[in-house]
Amino acid sequence: MSLEIKVPTVGESITEVTLSQWLKQDGDYVEMDENIAELESDKATFELPAEKAGILRIIAQEGDTLEIGAVVCTIEEGEAPAGGAAPAAKPAAEATQAAAPAAAATDEDPDSYAAGTASPAAAKILREKGIDPSTIKGTGKDGRITKEDAEKAQPAAKAAAPAAKPAAPATTATAAPVAGARNERREKLSSLRKTIAKRLVAVKNETAMLTTFNEVNMQPIMDLRAKYKDTFKEKFGIGLGFMSFFTKAVTTALAEWPAVNARIEDNEIVYSDFADISIAVSAPKGLVVPVIRNAESMSLEQIEKEIASLAGKARDNKLTIEEMTGGTFTITNGGVFGSMMSTPIINAPQSAILGMHNIIQRPVAENGQVVIRPMMYIALSYDHRIIDGRESVSFLVRVKQLLEDPARLLLGV
């Protein structure tokens, strides 16, 4: 008797997921609770476990969009072979080749289901390079083309190009010259990218968004970091960055201007007496915004460790849905990519977002003298339905004041 494995419910607002990668092959023997596939929702990537031990029979394919409750695969009754799962995998691979000949296009191992098949990440790289996966010899399990194989394929593609040219003169001698390549490619929007697009357009259409700017002299913080960064790292085992100072300054200012930390729900304004700070992080699959809970009660060291932990999970696509929901205010740092100034878009249902930018040595006036200082532009985008100009400008001025005199963050003044 076989058991159907279905897409589980992963969140209230999630109605569909994308099957990003199979971790097991059709016909493999799997143990109960062993992870067999990776599913990608519009908020996070999570693994699908086997609900019983047996032989895996794949139904959905990588890249398929599946509704919650849809059947992904079945697990049939069976025992693990004495020599491992490989013998059981071959009959299934032979059947799969008849249905999907492109998945078995390698000369080295025609019986392998995975041979010549690129992982989602590898397939994307190969498409961008214009390389046919059938020309790549995979080094992954059973000949699967890995991301590393795809990245290393560039030199081989370049080397192959001259060899193809001698045959061309006979057919191209009379052809009109082409000014340059005009290739196009199409890629299906991922669930995450579709959700980002939908949310950003909704914010622009549904909020009265306005942005106010200021600038910060970063010299005091840079001097403080230079003086204590080695001691800080020795004591706490983590580096001292700018983000912890900004987070601490923001939580202090939010306590003084609670409207900036509020949100609209139906016909009510909801004020939070805590500060859950969302930190925008650029992950491999798109922009994600993990949340630092109760940041107002955390020290610089605790904030730095939490940021490092969440950023690491974002890079590995291991963030959970709980870690990306419920923030009350967002900080985004475009400065790491070289942005000098921007108008960040609010992260709904929040009412405000602070944008950090790059630090540039610029001439400024101090005490009647022109001096060179490391300056940063900061921007606060806010929903004018909740936050008035007085509150938004006063909030940003308070953040500037705390950053230019970081001792205030420790003394609470």
Secondary structure as UniProt FT lines:
FT   STRAND          3..6
FT   TURN            12..13
FT   STRAND          16..22
FT   TURN            26..27
FT   STRAND          29..30
FT   TURN            32..33
FT   STRAND          35..40
FT   STRAND          45..49
FT   STRAND          54..58
FT   TURN            62..63
FT   STRAND          65..67
FT   TURN            68..69
FT   STRAND          71..76
FT   TURN            82..83
FT   HELIX           86..99
FT   HELIX           101..104
FT   TURN            110..111
FT   TURN            115..116
FT   HELIX           120..129
FT   HELIX           133..135
FT   HELIX           141..143
FT   HELIX           147..164
FT   TURN            166..167
FT   HELIX           169..172
FT   TURN            173..174
FT   HELIX           191..206
FT   STRAND          209..217
FT   HELIX           219..236
FT   HELIX           242..256
FT   HELIX           258..261
FT   STRAND          263..265
FT   TURN            266..267
FT   STRAND          268..270
FT   STRAND          277..279
FT   STRAND          281..283
FT   TURN            284..285
FT   STRAND          286..288
FT   STRAND          291..292
FT   TURN            293..294
FT   HELIX           295..297
FT   HELIX           300..315
FT   TURN            316..317
FT   HELIX           322..324
FT   STRAND          329..333
FT   HELIX           334..337
FT   TURN            348..349
FT   STRAND          352..356
FT   STRAND          359..366
FT   TURN            367..368
FT   STRAND          369..383
FT   TURN            384..386
FT   HELIX           389..404
FT   HELIX           407..411
//
